[in-house]
Amino acid sequence: MRRILVAVVGLGAIAALASGAMPGCYSTPEPACGFVCGTGATCPDDYHCVASENRCHLDSAPDTLACPAYIDAGVTPDAPDGAIGPTVTGVTPVDGATGVAVNTAIEVAFSEDVIGVNAQSFTVTTLGGPVSGAVAYDDVGHVAVFYWDVQLAANTTFQVSLGPAITDHDGLPLQTFSWSFTTGPDTVPPDVISTTPKNGDTDVATGTTITVQFDELVQNVDTTSFTMQDGVGNPIAGTVTTPDGITWIFTPSATLTSTTQFTVSLSNAITDSSGNALVPVSFSFTTGS
């Protein structure tokens, strides 16, 4: 983005430039505050950075002053963005795409660094309602990614919407933006996304239960497909239960032996509703004394 700023610089300012300091960018009256601090919390002469809001305040202005959000200066002389807010420069999947894999993450690229990107301003819905998930944002690449909690439904159209709560650092909002895509059949096997205890954990309580979370509804999970054994191969008796078909819990019938390594195994007998089999998974942990 091209920026233009007229600065009033006198002999004293030229000397400051020679010493590596930055001159004041404004003639009297200087704005009391508002523009974003530069790299390393730097501000022009006569200003200091208030870290709690990342804004430059005039040295004579109180830090508690409420600042406007439209001035964008920082360490480099920099004009306001004017009326130009952030824009969307690319999306994945592309608008109108069909046959999209059900394990596809949904990505958006912006024209500049933005704030306010979260699960409220970046939403995914179907005719059945909202899709639950979390949003991650990379402020270097200006890319936001929506990670669903459960694999996307097969043969379903999804609507993705970005709201004006997403703004640039001048407070200029993104214009409301939306697009849609349609998934294909489910040919993706289920996956384990978390376990408790985690693989390699030590000092685990001897009265622990083992929890496994999948990325979609699964079936055929029982004491033959979700098993546990000690370090010498002795099977551990227990029961397998689930509150929702996604999270499954193995509860040992007796307290586990202390200072012992245990291995948990999940077999390919576990499938999703489309019959896609889990790639076998195993993990180990060690109990405490």
TANORHU-V307575 format. One line per field, one symbol per residue. phi: phi as a letter, one per 40 degrees, with the letter a starting at -180 (. if undefined). burial: I if it has 16 or more other C-alpha atoms within 10 Angstrom, else O. A space follows every 10 residues. Layout:
BEGIN
phi=???
burial=???
END
This chain:
BEGIN
phi=.cbbacbcbb cccccccccg cbccbbcccc ccahccccdg gcacdgbbcc ccbfbcbddc ccccccbcbb cbbgcbdacd cgccccbcba bbccdgcbgc ccbccbbbbb cacbbgcacc cbbbbbcchc ccibbbbbcc cgbbbcbccb dcccfbcbbb bbbcccbccc gccccdbaab abccccbccc bcbabbccdg cbfcccccbb bbbccacbbg caccbbbaac cbgccbcabb bacagbbbbb bdcbccccfb cbbbbbcccc bcccgccccd baababccc
burial=OOOOOOOOOO OOIOOOOOOO IIIIIIOOOO IIIIIIIIOO IIIIIIIIII OOOIIIIIOO OOIOOOIOII IIIIIOIIII IOOOIIIIOO IOIOOOOIOI IIIOOIIIII IIIIOIIIIO IIIIOOOOOO IOOOIOIOOO OIIIIIIIOI IIIIIIIIII IIIOIIIIII IIIIIOOIII IIIIOIOIII IIOOIOIOOO OIOIIIOOII IIIIIIIIOO IIIOIIIIII OOOOOIOIOI OOOOOIIIII IIOOOIIOOI IIIIOIIIII IIOOIIIIOO OOIIIIIOO
END
